[in-house]
Amino acid sequence: MSSKRQLKLQGQTSKTYRQKLTLRCRYAFYLLNILSYVCVLAFNKLALEEVDLISHNVIVISSSALICIVYLVFNGKSVCHEVFSASTKVKWLFFLYAPVATIFPIYCLAYSQQRIPLGVLSFLSVGYFAFTHIWSHLLGVNTLYRHEVLKIACVFAAAAMFFRISFKPEIDFLLGLLSALMFAILVGLSHALAGVIRKESPLVTGSTIAVLRLFPAGIYTVISAIILGIATQYSAYSAAAGVALGIFSFSLYISVALNGANETSTTLAAYPIPTFIIAVIFFNNTWSTGQIAAGGLMLLSILLLQLTQE
């Protein structure tokens, strides 16, 4: 009896710890959204001036490092507990693979775009891609899903660079849409596969329902790619799709981490996307008006996300 009681108490303790961890990570998520928005403003301002490639790389990498440090300071105890109590393989992945996976796609997109606002690249790098990897370690998103998304993102970033150099804008537009659709499908499939392993997948309830749940995420992704392409004035649809897909993958991570693989996951994945699209459009047209409007929309999306999570 005593052993059963101990096991029960241990279960309650781990549940309480996980609840606290989820709450702290959620607050870190809000902080990072706001901090990412600040970086967008700052680096878009810098993008109006001529910046050489070395300075460009320094800004992108240092901005990523800055918010990673802020996150670790804010939630460092949980990170250390999860990472240092994990296996040696996870430690190596965390400290070596995560920075490489963060910088490489951003570098490819930066090289392909050349004149894309630095804030957009920093926003993708800082607010979404790097934090995605940390979040997946913290909340136990399946290793297969995490690595599959990172692999696809790296391939997509390299493809965006190739498309930008090799093809006309019209062809680039079609390739961007196809890439967006393929990415949405692959992310959805890897998400579903990871969910099967965790016994939370929509595939458990039938393939038809699984397709219906993944369909809205793909539609939001494609629409985001189109509007971001227009907002960046036909500079490169594939790179614009990369930004939208980075937001989509991060949002899906957050949704799955907090809710499991259910209907809410694909719905919540849409929240940050319209805000970011409108922000980019404003940044490319007016400075002061865009600053106020995008800030309000960003805070509104965070509030909506919090209300739906309650």
N, C-alpha and C positions, 0 to 999 in steps of 0.2 A: 504493500500500500504506500509505504513511504517513497519508494522509487517512482511510483506512478504520480504521486503528488509533486515530487521534484521535477519530473518531466513536464507536468502541467504548468508549474511555476516558470520553468525555463521557456516554455512556449509563450506564456503571457508576457514575459520579459522581452523576448525577441520581437513579439508583436508590437509592444509599446515602443521599443527602440526603432522599429521600422516606421511606425507612425511618426515619431519625432523626426526621423531622418527624412521622410517624405515631406514633412512640413518645412523643415529647414531648407531642403532642396528647392521647394516651391518658392520660398522667399528669395533664394539665390537666383532662381529663374527670373523673378520680377526685377531684381536688381540688375541682372545682366541685360535684360531688355532695355531698361532705361539707360544703362551705361553704353550699350551698343548704339542707341539713338544719339547719345552725345558724340560718340566717335563718328557717326555718319555726318553730323553737322560740322565737326572739326575738319575731317578729311575731305569733305566736299568743298570746303573753303580753300583748302590747300590745292585741290585739283584744278581750281581756276587758274592757277599759275603753272608755269613750266616746271616740271619736276623730272630729273633724270632717273634712269632705271635703277641705279643703286639706291638713291633716296627713296624711290617708290618701294623697293623691297624692304628697306629698313623700316619704313612707316608701317607696312602691312604686317611684318613679322613682330615688330615691337608692340603694335596694338593688340595682336593676338596674345602675346606674352603678358601684357599689362592686365587684361581682363582675366586671363587664367590665374594670375597671381592674386587679383582681387577676389576671385571665386575661392581660391584655396585659403585665403585669409578668413573669408566669411564662413567657409564650411570645411576648414582644413582638418578638424578633428575627425569628422566622418570619413573624409577621403583617406586619411592615414589609417583609420581603423579598418576600412574595407580593403585597401590596397595592400597594406603590410601584413594583414592576416591571410591574404590570398596566396596562391601558389607562386613559385618563382616565374613561371611563364607569364602570368598575369602582370606581375611587377614589371617585367621587361617590356611587355606590350604597352603598359601604361606610360612608362617613362621614355621609351624610345619610339614606339610606333605612332603614338598619338600626335606628337609634334610634327612628324614627317607627313602623316595623313592630313594634318591641318594645313601645312605650308604648301605642299605640292600642288593640289588643285587650285589654290589661290594664285600661285605663281603662274600656272598655265593660263588661267583666265586673265590675269593681269597682262601677260605677254600677248594674248590674243586680242585683247581689247585696246591696249596701249593708252587710250584716252578716256576709258570708262572712269567715272568718279571714284577716287580712292576710297571714299566713304562706303560705296556699295560693296567693294571687295572686302573692306575691313569689317563691314557689317556681317557679311557671309562668314568670314573667317572667325571673327571674334564672337559674335552672338550665337552662332549656330553650329559651325562645323567642329570647332575644338570642344565646346561644351557638350556636344552630343556624345563624344567619346567618354568624357568624364562621367556624364550622367549614366551611360550604359553600364559602366563599372559599378557605380553606386547602387543602382536599383536593380541590377541583375538582369538586364535585357540580354537575351540569349546570345552567346558568343558568335554563333553562326550568322545570326541576323546582323549583328554589329559589323562583322568583318565583310559580309556580303555588300552592305550599303557603302562602306568605305571603298571597297574595291570598285564598285560601279561608279562611284563619284569620281575616283581618280581616272578611270577610263573615259568618263564623260568629259572631264576637264581637258584631257589630252586631245580628245576628239574635237572639242570646241576650238582649241588652238589650231588644229589642222584645217577645220572647216573655214575658219576666219581667213586663213592665208590662201586657201586653194579655190574657193568658190565665190560666185556672185551673191549679193544680198538675197535675191529671190530664192536661190537654191539653199542658201544658208537658213532662210526662213522655214522651208520644208524640212530640212534636216533637224532644225531645232525642235519642230513639232514632233517629228518621229522619235527623236531622242527623248523628249518629254514623255511621250506615251510609253516607250520601252522602259524608261526609268520607273514610271509609276507602276507598270506591270511587274517589273522585277522586284521593286521594293515591296509591293503587295504580296508577291509570292514568298519572298524570304521572310516577311513578317508573319504570314500564315504558317510557314514551315516552323519558325521559331515558336509560334503559338501552339502548334501541335505538340512540340516537345514539352512545353510548359502546361499543356492541357487547358489552354484558354483560347484556342483558335476558333475562328468562325467556321473553319473546315469541319470541326467536330459536329456542327449542326447542319451540315449539308453544303455542297458545292455552289448551289444556286444562291444561297444567302451570302456565301463568301464573296461571290462576284458582285452582288448588289452592294455589299459594304465597301468593296474596293473601288467601285465605279466612281462615286463622288470625288474621291481623292485624285483620281486620274483627270477628271474634268477640271477641278480646281487647278491642278498643275498645268494643264495645257493653256487654260485661260490666263494664268499668271505669266506664262512664258510669252504669250502673244502681247499682252499689255505692257510687260516690261520691255519687250523688243521695241514697241512703238515709243515707249517713254524714253528709251535711250537713242531714239532717232535713227533707227535701222542700223545701228552700229554693228551688232552681231546678235542674231536671234538665238544662236546656240549658247552664247555666253549668258544672255539674258535668261534663257531657260535654265542654265546652270544655277543662277542666283535663286530663281523660283524653286528649283528642285532642292537646293540646299535648305531653304525655308521649309519645304514640304517634309523632307526627311527628318529634320529636327522636330517639327511639330508632331510628326507621327511617333517619334521616340518619346516625347513628353506624354502624349496621349496614352500610349501603350504602358509606359512606366507607371502612370498614375491610375489608369482605369483598367488595364488588361486589354485583351483584344476583343472589343465589343463594338456596338454601333456607334458609341460616343467617340471612339478613337478616330475614325475617319472624319467625323463631323468637326471635332475640335482641331483637327489638322488644318482646317481652313482659316482659323481665326487670325493668325499673324499675317497671312498672305495679302488680303486686301489692303490692310494698313500699310504694308511695305510698298505695295504697288503705288498707292496714292502718294506716299512720301516721296518716292522716286520721281513721279510726275511733277510734283511741286518743286523738288530740288532742281529739276532741269529747266524750270520756267521762271519762278520767282524765288527770291531768297527769304525775305522776311515773312511773307505770307505762308510759304511752305514750311518754314521753321515752326510757326505757331500751329498750323493745321496738322502737320505730321506728328508733332509732339502730343497734341490732344488725341489724335487717333491711336497713337501707340499706347497711351495710358488707358484709353477706352478699351482697346483689345485686351490689355492685361486685366482690366476689371471684369470684362466679359468672361475671360478664361477662368478667373477666380470664382465668379458666381456660378459657372457651370460645374466647377469642381466641388462646390460645397455640397 
